Amino acid sequence: MGKTKKIGLGGGLSVRYGATLRKRYVDVVSEARRLHRCPQCNSLTVSRKSVGVWICRKCSFTFAGGAYTPVTKLGTTARRTARGIS
């Protein structure tokens, strides 16, 4: 038997871990790798530097965010609370 090709982000997982977990893995990794909007210069140039650290390639603005997304639901709620808006 020949080896099958590894296609896409979840291709390296082969048949392991189950289809649902492979799909979830692909969703999370593709979200982390895509470009996000910068909170300072508002351009689509923010990429992940390391876990929880995000950097804008245009204005070099570095900020902390979630592990896989620069803005989390908890962070949004905390920001609203700090401003006094509920």
C-alpha positions in Angstrom: 0.0 0.0 0.0 1.2 3.5 -0.8 1.1 6.5 1.4 -1.7 8.9 1.0 -1.1 12.6 0.4 -1.4 15.0 3.3 -3.9 17.6 2.2 -4.7 20.8 4.2 -4.0 21.7 7.8 -5.5 18.5 9.3 -3.8 16.3 6.7 -0.9 15.5 9.0 -3.2 14.0 11.6 -4.2 11.3 9.1 -7.0 9.1 10.4 -6.2 9.7 14.1 -8.3 11.5 16.7 -11.6 11.4 14.9 -13.2 13.6 12.3 -14.8 16.0 14.7 -11.5 16.8 16.5 -9.7 17.1 13.2 -12.3 19.6 11.9 -12.1 21.6 15.2 -8.3 21.6 14.9 -8.4 22.9 11.3 -10.9 25.7 12.4 -8.7 26.8 15.3 -5.4 26.8 13.3 -6.8 28.5 10.3 -8.2 31.2 12.5 -4.9 31.8 14.2 -3.0 31.9 10.9 -5.2 34.3 9.0 -4.6 38.1 9.1 -6.6 40.2 11.6 -7.4 43.9 11.9 -5.0 46.1 13.9 -6.6 47.9 16.8 -4.2 50.9 16.3 -3.9 51.5 12.5 -7.0 49.5 11.5 -5.3 47.5 8.7 -5.5 43.8 8.0 -1.8 43.1 8.9 -2.0 41.6 12.4 -0.4 38.1 12.7 0.4 35.9 15.6 4.0 36.1 16.9 3.6 33.5 19.7 0.9 32.2 22.0 -1.2 35.3 23.0 1.2 37.8 21.4 0.1 39.6 18.3 2.0 42.0 16.1 1.0 44.4 13.3 3.4 44.3 10.4 2.4 47.8 9.3 2.8 49.9 12.4 4.7 47.4 14.6 2.1 47.6 17.3 2.5 44.5 19.6 -0.3 43.6 22.0 -1.6 40.7 24.1 -4.7 38.8 23.0 -6.1 35.3 23.0 -4.1 32.2 22.1 -5.7 31.8 18.7 -7.5 35.1 18.2 -6.3 38.6 19.0 -9.6 39.5 20.6 -11.5 37.1 23.0 -15.1 37.3 24.2 -13.8 37.7 27.8 -11.5 40.6 26.8 -14.4 42.3 25.0 -16.6 42.0 28.1 -13.8 43.3 30.3 -13.1 46.3 28.1 -16.8 47.2 28.1 -16.9 46.9 31.9 -13.8 49.1 32.3 -15.5 51.8 30.2 -18.6 51.6 32.3 -20.8 50.4 29.5 -22.8 47.3 30.2 
